[in-house]
Amino acid sequence: MTAGIYVINPNSLVHVTDSIRDALAHIPALPGIRLECLTLHEGPPGIQTQRDADAVILPLCQKVAELEHDAASFVLACFSDPGLHAVRETTRKPVFGIGEAAMFSACMRGQRIGVIAVGASSIPRHMRYFASMGLQHRVVRERAAGFTVAEVADPARSLQRLIEVGRQLRDEDGADVVVLGCAGMAAMQEPMEDALGIPVVEPCRAAAGMAIGRLLAASPSSESA
């Protein structure tokens, strides 16, 4: 029997889920562990405001409750980690928010973190979240790319602009590591690292890696607890 790590995209854009799935396909397959990417069809077409983030909490908790019996852990694939604490109250299984995972991963790869947001409306929400994690002093700046979630998931449309913003964070703001602040940017990590020459953290991979690591490290007794 395999252990299921459910990666849930809380917006309704299936092509964003497809992009996440493609990004996670680069993680080597491990015996007994499967990654399943799902779309929360009740969600909005992109989470760009606090209202959007708050609106998905109830359907997200309901989806997690439906999958509880078959899950080893859950990954919430939105950088704002909507409903993270409510979902953790819903299930006994570990729940990983990609925003939380990405920021702590960035702390291990650099000292001065730059973040790329999809749009300017996301930045105040993100900054509140960084402060709640005690990381506001590590973030040198967050810059907006100026896209919607649907637009940013298309590399042909968004990659060059994301590289431009990454260079601004590196050269003007002094960032030595860049975090991609949206699950829709999941396909951009490798080309951006090649262009920038500094580490680029992709949140879905960061969280999925933590979920896999937790399974590999857990003893049989802890799994049955």
C-alpha atoms as an extended CHARMM CRD file, in Angstrom:
* protein
*
       225  EXT
         1         1  MET       CA              0.0000000000        0.0000000000        0.0000000000  PROA      1               0.0000000000
         2         2  THR       CA              1.3040000000        3.4360000000       -0.9150000000  PROA      2               0.0000000000
         3         3  ALA       CA              1.2670000000        6.5670000000        1.2390000000  PROA      3               0.0000000000
         4         4  GLY       CA             -0.6360000000        9.3760000000       -0.4640000000  PROA      4               0.0000000000
         5         5  ILE       CA              0.5530000000       12.9730000000       -0.2690000000  PROA      5               0.0000000000
         6         6  TYR       CA             -2.3290000000       15.0780000000       -1.5320000000  PROA      6               0.0000000000
         7         7  VAL       CA             -1.2770000000       18.3780000000       -3.1000000000  PROA      7               0.0000000000
         8         8  ILE       CA             -4.4040000000       20.5430000000       -3.2530000000  PROA      8               0.0000000000
         9         9  ASN       CA             -4.5780000000       23.6170000000       -5.4810000000  PROA      9               0.0000000000
        10        10  PRO       CA             -7.2280000000       25.7740000000       -3.7450000000  PROA      10              0.0000000000
        11        11  ASN       CA             -8.0420000000       27.7830000000       -6.8530000000  PROA      11              0.0000000000
        12        12  SER       CA            -10.2150000000       26.4260000000       -9.6490000000  PROA      12              0.0000000000
        13        13  LEU       CA             -7.6590000000       26.6970000000      -12.4790000000  PROA      13              0.0000000000
        14        14  VAL       CA             -6.9060000000       23.1960000000      -13.7150000000  PROA      14              0.0000000000
        15        15  HSD       CA             -3.9330000000       24.3720000000      -15.7860000000  PROA      15              0.0000000000
        16        16  VAL       CA             -2.3140000000       25.6730000000      -12.5890000000  PROA      16              0.0000000000
        17        17  THR       CA             -2.7350000000       22.2060000000      -11.0770000000  PROA      17              0.0000000000
        18        18  ASP       CA             -1.1940000000       20.7410000000      -14.2390000000  PROA      18              0.0000000000
        19        19  SER       CA              1.7820000000       23.0870000000      -13.8510000000  PROA      19              0.0000000000
        20        20  ILE       CA              2.2350000000       21.9960000000      -10.2310000000  PROA      20              0.0000000000
        21        21  ARG       CA              2.0490000000       18.3380000000      -11.2590000000  PROA      21              0.0000000000
        22        22  ASP       CA              4.6980000000       18.8890000000      -13.9450000000  PROA      22              0.0000000000
        23        23  ALA       CA              6.9960000000       20.6230000000      -11.4520000000  PROA      23              0.0000000000
        24        24  LEU       CA              6.6380000000       17.8390000000       -8.9060000000  PROA      24              0.0000000000
        25        25  ALA       CA              7.3270000000       15.2130000000      -11.5740000000  PROA      25              0.0000000000
        26        26  HSD       CA             11.0070000000       16.2040000000      -11.2400000000  PROA      26              0.0000000000
        27        27  ILE       CA             11.0550000000       14.7460000000       -7.7230000000  PROA      27              0.0000000000
        28        28  PRO       CA             12.4350000000       11.1960000000       -7.9860000000  PROA      28              0.0000000000
        29        29  ALA       CA              9.8240000000        8.4810000000       -7.4770000000  PROA      29              0.0000000000
        30        30  LEU       CA             10.1520000000        6.7130000000       -4.1410000000  PROA      30              0.0000000000
        31        31  PRO       CA              8.7410000000        3.2680000000       -3.3490000000  PROA      31              0.0000000000
        32        32  GLY       CA              5.5250000000        3.3970000000       -1.3820000000  PROA      32              0.0000000000
        33        33  ILE       CA              4.9920000000        7.1690000000       -1.7810000000  PROA      33              0.0000000000
        34        34  ARG       CA              2.6990000000        8.8060000000       -4.3060000000  PROA      34              0.0000000000
        35        35  LEU       CA              2.0340000000       12.4830000000       -4.9740000000  PROA      35              0.0000000000
        36        36  GLU       CA             -1.4870000000       13.3230000000       -6.1240000000  PROA      36              0.0000000000
        37        37  CYS       CA             -2.3360000000       16.8340000000       -7.3330000000  PROA      37              0.0000000000
        38        38  LEU       CA             -5.9570000000       17.9350000000       -7.0520000000  PROA      38              0.0000000000
        39        39  THR       CA             -7.9390000000       21.0430000000       -7.9680000000  PROA      39              0.0000000000
        40        40  LEU       CA            -10.4200000000       22.5690000000       -5.5210000000  PROA      40              0.0000000000
        41        41  HSD       CA            -13.1320000000       23.3250000000       -8.0710000000  PROA      41              0.0000000000
        42        42  GLU       CA            -15.1110000000       25.3500000000       -5.5210000000  PROA      42              0.0000000000
        43        43  GLY       CA            -12.2470000000       27.8400000000       -5.2830000000  PROA      43              0.0000000000
        44        44  PRO       CA            -11.8920000000       31.1630000000       -7.1230000000  PROA      44              0.0000000000
        45        45  PRO       CA             -9.8290000000       31.4710000000      -10.3290000000  PROA      45              0.0000000000
        46        46  GLY       CA             -6.7880000000       32.6150000000       -8.3940000000  PROA      46              0.0000000000
        47        47  ILE       CA             -6.2660000000       33.7140000000       -4.7990000000  PROA      47              0.0000000000
        48        48  GLN       CA             -5.1500000000       37.3310000000       -4.9570000000  PROA      48              0.0000000000
        49        49  THR       CA             -7.0080000000       38.9830000000       -2.0580000000  PROA      49              0.0000000000
        50        50  GLN       CA             -7.6650000000       38.2160000000        1.5950000000  PROA      50              0.0000000000
        51        51  ARG       CA            -11.3020000000       37.6440000000        0.6930000000  PROA      51              0.0000000000
        52        52  ASP       CA            -10.2660000000       35.0000000000       -1.8410000000  PROA      52              0.0000000000
        53        53  ALA       CA             -8.0740000000       33.3090000000        0.7630000000  PROA      53              0.0000000000
        54        54  ASP       CA            -10.8110000000       33.3280000000        3.3950000000  PROA      54              0.0000000000
        55        55  ALA       CA            -13.4500000000       32.0090000000        0.9660000000  PROA      55              0.0000000000
        56        56  VAL       CA            -11.6390000000       28.7180000000        0.3270000000  PROA      56              0.0000000000
        57        57  ILE       CA            -11.1720000000       27.7000000000        3.9700000000  PROA      57              0.0000000000
        58        58  LEU       CA            -14.4500000000       25.7940000000        4.4000000000  PROA      58              0.0000000000
        59        59  PRO       CA            -14.3490000000       23.8730000000        1.0810000000  PROA      59              0.0000000000
        60        60  LEU       CA            -10.6690000000       23.1250000000        1.6700000000  PROA      60              0.0000000000
        61        61  CYS       CA            -11.4240000000       21.6490000000        5.0950000000  PROA      61              0.0000000000
        62        62  GLN       CA            -14.2340000000       19.5950000000        3.5680000000  PROA      62              0.0000000000
        63        63  LYS       CA            -11.9370000000       18.2370000000        0.8490000000  PROA      63              0.0000000000
        64        64  VAL       CA             -9.2770000000       17.2850000000        3.4000000000  PROA      64              0.0000000000
        65        65  ALA       CA            -11.8960000000       15.5160000000        5.5380000000  PROA      65              0.0000000000
        66        66  GLU       CA            -12.9990000000       13.5110000000        2.4730000000  PROA      66              0.0000000000
        67        67  LEU       CA             -9.4210000000       12.3910000000        1.8040000000  PROA      67              0.0000000000
        68        68  GLU       CA             -8.3950000000       11.8080000000        5.4160000000  PROA      68              0.0000000000
        69        69  HSD       CA             -8.6980000000        8.0140000000        5.3500000000  PROA      69              0.0000000000
        70        70  ASP       CA             -6.3550000000        7.6230000000        2.3740000000  PROA      70              0.0000000000
        71        71  ALA       CA             -3.8380000000       10.3760000000        3.1300000000  PROA      71              0.0000000000
        72        72  ALA       CA             -0.3940000000       10.3390000000        4.6690000000  PROA      72              0.0000000000
        73        73  SER       CA             -0.1880000000       14.1460000000        4.5330000000  PROA      73              0.0000000000
        74        74  PHE       CA             -1.5100000000       17.2020000000        2.7350000000  PROA      74              0.0000000000
        75        75  VAL       CA              0.1350000000       20.0790000000        0.8770000000  PROA      75              0.0000000000
        76        76  LEU       CA             -1.8560000000       23.3130000000        0.4500000000  PROA      76              0.0000000000
        77        77  ALA       CA             -0.6630000000       24.6680000000       -2.8850000000  PROA      77              0.0000000000
        78        78  CYS       CA             -1.2240000000       28.3990000000       -2.4890000000  PROA      78              0.0000000000
        79        79  PHE       CA              1.5280000000       30.7300000000       -1.3110000000  PROA      79              0.0000000000
        80        80  SER       CA             -0.8140000000       32.4560000000        1.1550000000  PROA      80              0.0000000000
        81        81  ASP       CA             -1.4440000000       29.0860000000        2.8840000000  PROA      81              0.0000000000
        82        82  PRO       CA             -5.2030000000       29.7590000000        3.1300000000  PROA      82              0.0000000000
        83        83  GLY       CA             -6.8710000000       27.8200000000        5.8960000000  PROA      83              0.0000000000
        84        84  LEU       CA             -3.6160000000       26.2760000000        7.0920000000  PROA      84              0.0000000000
        85        85  HSD       CA             -4.5330000000       26.2860000000       10.7760000000  PROA      85              0.0000000000
        86        86  ALA       CA             -8.1670000000       25.3210000000       10.1550000000  PROA      86              0.0000000000
        87        87  VAL       CA             -7.0690000000       22.3870000000        8.0150000000  PROA      87              0.0000000000
        88        88  ARG       CA             -4.6130000000       21.2980000000       10.7030000000  PROA      88              0.0000000000
        89        89  GLU       CA             -7.5590000000       21.2220000000       13.1110000000  PROA      89              0.0000000000
        90        90  THR       CA             -9.5350000000       19.1250000000       10.5990000000  PROA      90              0.0000000000
        91        91  THR       CA             -7.0490000000       16.2710000000       10.2320000000  PROA      91              0.0000000000
        92        92  ARG       CA             -4.5720000000       14.3490000000       12.3460000000  PROA      92              0.0000000000
        93        93  LYS       CA             -2.3020000000       14.0340000000        9.3110000000  PROA      93              0.0000000000
        94        94  PRO       CA              0.5480000000       16.5200000000        8.7480000000  PROA      94              0.0000000000
        95        95  VAL       CA             -0.3960000000       19.5910000000        6.6910000000  PROA      95              0.0000000000
        96        96  PHE       CA              2.2660000000       21.5860000000        4.8230000000  PROA      96              0.0000000000
        97        97  GLY       CA              1.6150000000       25.0890000000        3.5300000000  PROA      97              0.0000000000
        98        98  ILE       CA              3.7480000000       25.9480000000        0.5190000000  PROA      98              0.0000000000
        99        99  GLY       CA              4.2740000000       29.5250000000        1.6950000000  PROA      99              0.0000000000
       100       100  GLU       CA              5.5570000000       28.4520000000        5.0970000000  PROA      100             0.0000000000
       101       101  ALA       CA              7.7240000000       25.7240000000        3.5320000000  PROA      101             0.0000000000
       102       102  ALA       CA              9.1650000000       28.0820000000        0.9290000000  PROA      102             0.0000000000
       103       103  MET       CA             10.1170000000       30.8100000000        3.3740000000  PROA      103             0.0000000000
       104       104  PHE       CA             11.8830000000       28.4760000000        5.7830000000  PROA      104             0.0000000000
       105       105  SER       CA             13.6070000000       26.7660000000        2.8510000000  PROA      105             0.0000000000
       106       106  ALA       CA             14.7830000000       30.1850000000        1.6610000000  PROA      106             0.0000000000
       107       107  CYS       CA             16.2540000000       30.8660000000        5.0950000000  PROA      107             0.0000000000
       108       108  MET       CA             18.4690000000       27.8130000000        4.6130000000  PROA      108             0.0000000000
       109       109  ARG       CA             19.6820000000       28.9830000000        1.2100000000  PROA      109             0.0000000000
       110       110  GLY       CA             20.3750000000       32.6620000000        1.7520000000  PROA      110             0.0000000000
       111       111  GLN       CA             20.3310000000       35.5840000000        4.1510000000  PROA      111             0.0000000000
       112       112  ARG       CA             18.3950000000       38.1910000000        2.1630000000  PROA      112             0.0000000000
       113       113  ILE       CA             15.1180000000       36.9400000000        0.7350000000  PROA      113             0.0000000000
       114       114  GLY       CA             13.3910000000       38.4960000000       -2.2550000000  PROA      114             0.0000000000
       115       115  VAL       CA              9.8400000000       37.4480000000       -3.1280000000  PROA      115             0.0000000000
       116       116  ILE       CA              7.9720000000       37.7300000000       -6.4280000000  PROA      116             0.0000000000
       117       117  ALA       CA              4.2150000000       38.2040000000       -6.0960000000  PROA      117             0.0000000000
       118       118  VAL       CA              1.7370000000       37.7540000000       -8.9230000000  PROA      118             0.0000000000
       119       119  GLY       CA              0.1560000000       41.1730000000       -8.3530000000  PROA      119             0.0000000000
       120       120  ALA       CA              0.5230000000       44.1140000000       -6.0070000000  PROA      120             0.0000000000
       121       121  SER       CA             -2.6910000000       43.2510000000       -4.1350000000  PROA      121             0.0000000000
       122       122  SER       CA             -1.0320000000       40.1160000000       -2.7390000000  PROA      122             0.0000000000
       123       123  ILE       CA              1.9170000000       41.8920000000       -1.1430000000  PROA      123             0.0000000000
       124       124  PRO       CA              0.2600000000       43.2900000000        2.0410000000  PROA      124             0.0000000000
       125       125  ARG       CA             -1.2190000000       39.8500000000        2.7810000000  PROA      125             0.0000000000
       126       126  HSD       CA              2.1350000000       38.1680000000        2.2400000000  PROA      126             0.0000000000
       127       127  MET       CA              3.9650000000       40.6790000000        4.4090000000  PROA      127             0.0000000000
       128       128  ARG       CA              1.5290000000       40.0580000000        7.2750000000  PROA      128             0.0000000000
       129       129  TYR       CA              2.2140000000       36.3500000000        6.8890000000  PROA      129             0.0000000000
       130       130  PHE       CA              5.9980000000       36.8030000000        6.8890000000  PROA      130             0.0000000000
       131       131  ALA       CA              5.6700000000       38.8200000000       10.0940000000  PROA      131             0.0000000000
       132       132  SER       CA              3.5570000000       36.0870000000       11.7060000000  PROA      132             0.0000000000
       133       133  MET       CA              6.4060000000       33.6520000000       10.9530000000  PROA      133             0.0000000000
       134       134  GLY       CA              8.9590000000       36.0570000000       12.4470000000  PROA      134             0.0000000000
       135       135  LEU       CA             10.6940000000       36.4380000000        9.0830000000  PROA      135             0.0000000000
       136       136  GLN       CA              9.9450000000       40.0450000000        8.1580000000  PROA      136             0.0000000000
       137       137  HSD       CA             13.5420000000       41.0320000000        8.9090000000  PROA      137             0.0000000000
       138       138  ARG       CA             14.8500000000       38.4680000000        6.3980000000  PROA      138             0.0000000000
       139       139  VAL       CA             12.7090000000       39.7490000000        3.4940000000  PROA      139             0.0000000000
       140       140  VAL       CA             14.5000000000       42.5880000000        1.7170000000  PROA      140             0.0000000000
       141       141  ARG       CA             11.5900000000       43.2380000000       -0.6130000000  PROA      141             0.0000000000
       142       142  GLU       CA              8.6070000000       41.7110000000       -2.3730000000  PROA      142             0.0000000000
       143       143  ARG       CA              7.9520000000       42.8940000000       -5.9150000000  PROA      143             0.0000000000
       144       144  ALA       CA              4.8830000000       42.2970000000       -8.0850000000  PROA      144             0.0000000000
       145       145  ALA       CA              5.1290000000       40.7950000000      -11.5660000000  PROA      145             0.0000000000
       146       146  GLY       CA              1.8360000000       42.3460000000      -12.6410000000  PROA      146             0.0000000000
       147       147  PHE       CA             -0.0630000000       39.2480000000      -13.7650000000  PROA      147             0.0000000000
       148       148  THR       CA             -3.1660000000       37.3310000000      -12.8160000000  PROA      148             0.0000000000
       149       149  VAL       CA             -2.7420000000       33.7610000000      -11.5590000000  PROA      149             0.0000000000
       150       150  ALA       CA             -4.0070000000       32.4390000000      -14.9040000000  PROA      150             0.0000000000
       151       151  GLU       CA             -1.4730000000       34.5320000000      -16.8210000000  PROA      151             0.0000000000
       152       152  VAL       CA              1.5570000000       33.7650000000      -14.6820000000  PROA      152             0.0000000000
       153       153  ALA       CA              1.1040000000       29.9970000000      -15.1360000000  PROA      153             0.0000000000
       154       154  ASP       CA              1.9230000000       30.3700000000      -18.8560000000  PROA      154             0.0000000000
       155       155  PRO       CA              5.7410000000       30.4280000000      -19.1590000000  PROA      155             0.0000000000
       156       156  ALA       CA              5.6240000000       31.8030000000      -22.6880000000  PROA      156             0.0000000000
       157       157  ARG       CA              3.8010000000       34.8330000000      -21.3670000000  PROA      157             0.0000000000
       158       158  SER       CA              5.3930000000       35.3600000000      -17.9620000000  PROA      158             0.0000000000
       159       159  LEU       CA              8.9350000000       33.9550000000      -17.7970000000  PROA      159             0.0000000000
       160       160  GLN       CA             10.8310000000       36.9580000000      -19.1340000000  PROA      160             0.0000000000
       161       161  ARG       CA              8.9510000000       39.3210000000      -16.8340000000  PROA      161             0.0000000000
       162       162  LEU       CA              9.6360000000       37.0770000000      -13.8280000000  PROA      162             0.0000000000
       163       163  ILE       CA             13.3380000000       37.0240000000      -14.6990000000  PROA      163             0.0000000000
       164       164  GLU       CA             13.2930000000       40.8220000000      -14.9450000000  PROA      164             0.0000000000
       165       165  VAL       CA             11.7070000000       41.1370000000      -11.4870000000  PROA      165             0.0000000000
       166       166  GLY       CA             14.1750000000       38.5850000000      -10.1020000000  PROA      166             0.0000000000
       167       167  ARG       CA             17.0740000000       40.6690000000      -11.4060000000  PROA      167             0.0000000000
       168       168  GLN       CA             15.6290000000       43.7560000000       -9.7250000000  PROA      168             0.0000000000
       169       169  LEU       CA             15.4280000000       41.8770000000       -6.4280000000  PROA      169             0.0000000000
       170       170  ARG       CA             19.0290000000       40.6740000000       -6.8440000000  PROA      170             0.0000000000
       171       171  ASP       CA             20.6520000000       43.8550000000       -8.1630000000  PROA      171             0.0000000000
       172       172  GLU       CA             18.5950000000       46.6750000000       -6.6290000000  PROA      172             0.0000000000
       173       173  ASP       CA             17.3970000000       45.0930000000       -3.3840000000  PROA      173             0.0000000000
       174       174  GLY       CA             20.3550000000       42.8320000000       -2.6040000000  PROA      174             0.0000000000
       175       175  ALA       CA             18.4620000000       39.5300000000       -2.4790000000  PROA      175             0.0000000000
       176       176  ASP       CA             20.6510000000       36.4250000000       -2.4400000000  PROA      176             0.0000000000
       177       177  VAL       CA             17.7060000000       34.0180000000       -2.7270000000  PROA      177             0.0000000000
       178       178  VAL       CA             14.3940000000       34.4960000000       -4.5600000000  PROA      178             0.0000000000
       179       179  VAL       CA             11.0670000000       32.9010000000       -3.6200000000  PROA      179             0.0000000000
       180       180  LEU       CA              8.3780000000       32.4340000000       -6.2640000000  PROA      180             0.0000000000
       181       181  GLY       CA              5.2710000000       33.7500000000       -4.5150000000  PROA      181             0.0000000000
       182       182  CYS       CA              2.5950000000       31.7710000000       -6.3490000000  PROA      182             0.0000000000
       183       183  ALA       CA              1.9530000000       28.1060000000       -7.1070000000  PROA      183             0.0000000000
       184       184  GLY       CA              1.2390000000       29.1820000000      -10.6810000000  PROA      184             0.0000000000
       185       185  MET       CA              4.9770000000       29.8650000000      -11.1020000000  PROA      185             0.0000000000
       186       186  ALA       CA              5.8290000000       26.2090000000      -10.4520000000  PROA      186             0.0000000000
       187       187  ALA       CA              7.4160000000       25.6730000000      -13.8810000000  PROA      187             0.0000000000
       188       188  MET       CA              9.8080000000       28.6180000000      -13.5840000000  PROA      188             0.0000000000
       189       189  GLN       CA             12.4310000000       27.4980000000      -11.0600000000  PROA      189             0.0000000000
       190       190  GLU       CA             15.1090000000       26.0750000000      -13.3590000000  PROA      190             0.0000000000
       191       191  PRO       CA             15.0640000000       28.7840000000      -16.0440000000  PROA      191             0.0000000000
       192       192  MET       CA             15.0560000000       31.4940000000      -13.3970000000  PROA      192             0.0000000000
       193       193  GLU       CA             17.9960000000       29.9930000000      -11.5070000000  PROA      193             0.0000000000
       194       194  ASP       CA             19.8870000000       29.7600000000      -14.8000000000  PROA      194             0.0000000000
       195       195  ALA       CA             19.1520000000       33.4220000000      -15.5500000000  PROA      195             0.0000000000
       196       196  LEU       CA             19.7520000000       34.8410000000      -12.0620000000  PROA      196             0.0000000000
       197       197  GLY       CA             22.6570000000       32.7380000000      -10.8250000000  PROA      197             0.0000000000
       198       198  ILE       CA             21.2520000000       32.6120000000       -7.2800000000  PROA      198             0.0000000000
       199       199  PRO       CA             18.9460000000       30.0900000000       -5.5810000000  PROA      199             0.0000000000
       200       200  VAL       CA             15.2690000000       30.2350000000       -6.5500000000  PROA      200             0.0000000000
       201       201  VAL       CA             12.8050000000       28.4970000000       -4.2190000000  PROA      201             0.0000000000
       202       202  GLU       CA              9.6940000000       26.9810000000       -5.7850000000  PROA      202             0.0000000000
       203       203  PRO       CA              7.1280000000       26.5860000000       -2.9810000000  PROA      203             0.0000000000
       204       204  CYS       CA              5.3260000000       23.4370000000       -4.1840000000  PROA      204             0.0000000000
       205       205  ARG       CA              8.5720000000       21.4980000000       -4.4290000000  PROA      205             0.0000000000
       206       206  ALA       CA              9.7030000000       22.8540000000       -1.0640000000  PROA      206             0.0000000000
       207       207  ALA       CA              6.5300000000       21.6530000000        0.6680000000  PROA      207             0.0000000000
       208       208  ALA       CA              6.3480000000       18.3300000000       -1.1690000000  PROA      208             0.0000000000
       209       209  GLY       CA              9.9910000000       17.6810000000       -0.2720000000  PROA      209             0.0000000000
       210       210  MET       CA              9.2200000000       18.3060000000        3.4000000000  PROA      210             0.0000000000
       211       211  ALA       CA              6.1960000000       15.9930000000        3.2400000000  PROA      211             0.0000000000
       212       212  ILE       CA              8.2660000000       13.2320000000        1.6460000000  PROA      212             0.0000000000
       213       213  GLY       CA             11.0870000000       13.7530000000        4.1420000000  PROA      213             0.0000000000
       214       214  ARG       CA              8.6660000000       13.4480000000        7.0170000000  PROA      214             0.0000000000
       215       215  LEU       CA              7.4180000000       10.1050000000        5.6690000000  PROA      215             0.0000000000
       216       216  LEU       CA             10.9330000000        8.7860000000        5.1600000000  PROA      216             0.0000000000
       217       217  ALA       CA             11.9990000000        9.8360000000        8.6510000000  PROA      217             0.0000000000
       218       218  ALA       CA              8.8970000000        8.5940000000       10.4590000000  PROA      218             0.0000000000
       219       219  SER       CA              9.0920000000        5.2870000000       12.2690000000  PROA      219             0.0000000000
       220       220  PRO       CA              6.2930000000        2.6950000000       11.9330000000  PROA      220             0.0000000000
       221       221  SER       CA              5.1940000000        3.4500000000       15.4780000000  PROA      221             0.0000000000
       222       222  SER       CA              4.8440000000        7.1800000000       14.7820000000  PROA      222             0.0000000000
       223       223  GLU       CA              2.8820000000        6.4710000000       11.5970000000  PROA      223             0.0000000000
       224       224  SER       CA              0.3240000000        4.4430000000       13.5250000000  PROA      224             0.0000000000
       225       225  ALA       CA             -0.0120000000        7.0030000000       16.3150000000  PROA      225             0.0000000000
